[in-house]
Amino acid sequence: MKLFHDLFFTDYGLMSFIGIMFMLGMGVFFLRLFLSGSAPKP
């Protein structure tokens, strides 16, 4: 439980959480961008 408390209630934990979420969001965005860009356009 200390892990979750540190992650959500300390300044360094919140910055780490925001960074992890940002990187995961960028990964999903680029994955969708590259997969949709490789489809042939009529």
mmCIF file of the C-alpha atoms, coordinates in Angstrom:
data_MODEL
# 
_entry.id   MODEL 
# 
loop_
_atom_site.group_PDB 
_atom_site.id 
_atom_site.type_symbol 
_atom_site.label_atom_id 
_atom_site.label_alt_id 
_atom_site.label_comp_id 
_atom_site.label_asym_id 
_atom_site.label_entity_id 
_atom_site.label_seq_id 
_atom_site.pdbx_PDB_ins_code 
_atom_site.Cartn_x 
_atom_site.Cartn_y 
_atom_site.Cartn_z 
_atom_site.occupancy 
_atom_site.B_iso_or_equiv 
_atom_site.pdbx_formal_charge 
_atom_site.auth_seq_id 
_atom_site.auth_comp_id 
_atom_site.auth_asym_id 
_atom_site.auth_atom_id 
_atom_site.pdbx_PDB_model_num 
ATOM 1  C CA . MET A 1 1  ? 0.000  0.000  0.000   1.00 0.00 ? 1  MET A CA 1 
ATOM 2  C CA . LYS A 1 2  ? 2.963  2.335  0.527   1.00 0.00 ? 2  LYS A CA 1 
ATOM 3  C CA . LEU A 1 3  ? 3.730  1.995  -3.181  1.00 0.00 ? 3  LEU A CA 1 
ATOM 4  C CA . PHE A 1 4  ? 0.290  3.321  -4.158  1.00 0.00 ? 4  PHE A CA 1 
ATOM 5  C CA . HIS A 1 5  ? 0.459  6.048  -1.533  1.00 0.00 ? 5  HIS A CA 1 
ATOM 6  C CA . ASP A 1 6  ? 3.828  7.203  -2.864  1.00 0.00 ? 6  ASP A CA 1 
ATOM 7  C CA . LEU A 1 7  ? 2.611  7.004  -6.459  1.00 0.00 ? 7  LEU A CA 1 
ATOM 8  C CA . PHE A 1 8  ? -0.536 9.088  -6.006  1.00 0.00 ? 8  PHE A CA 1 
ATOM 9  C CA . PHE A 1 9  ? 0.173  11.378 -3.047  1.00 0.00 ? 9  PHE A CA 1 
ATOM 10 C CA . THR A 1 10 ? 3.749  12.578 -3.499  1.00 0.00 ? 10 THR A CA 1 
ATOM 11 C CA . ASP A 1 11 ? 5.081  15.063 -6.007  1.00 0.00 ? 11 ASP A CA 1 
ATOM 12 C CA . TYR A 1 12 ? 7.626  12.678 -7.524  1.00 0.00 ? 12 TYR A CA 1 
ATOM 13 C CA . GLY A 1 13 ? 5.044  9.884  -7.654  1.00 0.00 ? 13 GLY A CA 1 
ATOM 14 C CA . LEU A 1 14 ? 2.512  12.039 -9.492  1.00 0.00 ? 14 LEU A CA 1 
ATOM 15 C CA . MET A 1 15 ? 5.145  13.196 -11.982 1.00 0.00 ? 15 MET A CA 1 
ATOM 16 C CA . SER A 1 16 ? 6.123  9.565  -12.602 1.00 0.00 ? 16 SER A CA 1 
ATOM 17 C CA . PHE A 1 17 ? 2.479  8.586  -13.077 1.00 0.00 ? 17 PHE A CA 1 
ATOM 18 C CA . ILE A 1 18 ? 1.863  11.472 -15.489 1.00 0.00 ? 18 ILE A CA 1 
ATOM 19 C CA . GLY A 1 19 ? 5.008  10.544 -17.436 1.00 0.00 ? 19 GLY A CA 1 
ATOM 20 C CA . ILE A 1 20 ? 3.985  6.881  -17.688 1.00 0.00 ? 20 ILE A CA 1 
ATOM 21 C CA . MET A 1 21 ? 0.464  7.795  -18.844 1.00 0.00 ? 21 MET A CA 1 
ATOM 22 C CA . PHE A 1 22 ? 1.858  10.274 -21.386 1.00 0.00 ? 22 PHE A CA 1 
ATOM 23 C CA . MET A 1 23 ? 4.219  7.688  -22.864 1.00 0.00 ? 23 MET A CA 1 
ATOM 24 C CA . LEU A 1 24 ? 1.481  5.045  -23.059 1.00 0.00 ? 24 LEU A CA 1 
ATOM 25 C CA . GLY A 1 25 ? -0.826 7.556  -24.744 1.00 0.00 ? 25 GLY A CA 1 
ATOM 26 C CA . MET A 1 26 ? 1.877  8.474  -27.249 1.00 0.00 ? 26 MET A CA 1 
ATOM 27 C CA . GLY A 1 27 ? 2.430  4.791  -27.995 1.00 0.00 ? 27 GLY A CA 1 
ATOM 28 C CA . VAL A 1 28 ? -1.262 4.207  -28.691 1.00 0.00 ? 28 VAL A CA 1 
ATOM 29 C CA . PHE A 1 29 ? -1.452 7.365  -30.810 1.00 0.00 ? 29 PHE A CA 1 
ATOM 30 C CA . PHE A 1 30 ? 1.553  6.480  -32.964 1.00 0.00 ? 30 PHE A CA 1 
ATOM 31 C CA . LEU A 1 31 ? 0.473  2.857  -33.298 1.00 0.00 ? 31 LEU A CA 1 
ATOM 32 C CA . ARG A 1 32 ? -2.921 3.958  -34.641 1.00 0.00 ? 32 ARG A CA 1 
ATOM 33 C CA . LEU A 1 33 ? -1.289 6.596  -36.842 1.00 0.00 ? 33 LEU A CA 1 
ATOM 34 C CA . PHE A 1 34 ? 1.170  4.190  -38.426 1.00 0.00 ? 34 PHE A CA 1 
ATOM 35 C CA . LEU A 1 35 ? -1.355 1.386  -38.884 1.00 0.00 ? 35 LEU A CA 1 
ATOM 36 C CA . SER A 1 36 ? -3.910 3.690  -40.511 1.00 0.00 ? 36 SER A CA 1 
ATOM 37 C CA . GLY A 1 37 ? -1.230 5.296  -42.685 1.00 0.00 ? 37 GLY A CA 1 
ATOM 38 C CA . SER A 1 38 ? -0.123 1.950  -44.116 1.00 0.00 ? 38 SER A CA 1 
ATOM 39 C CA . ALA A 1 39 ? -3.614 1.111  -45.455 1.00 0.00 ? 39 ALA A CA 1 
ATOM 40 C CA . PRO A 1 40 ? -3.960 1.724  -49.221 1.00 0.00 ? 40 PRO A CA 1 
ATOM 41 C CA . LYS A 1 41 ? -6.075 4.725  -50.087 1.00 0.00 ? 41 LYS A CA 1 
ATOM 42 C CA . PRO A 1 42 ? -8.526 4.344  -53.006 1.00 0.00 ? 42 PRO A CA 1 
# 
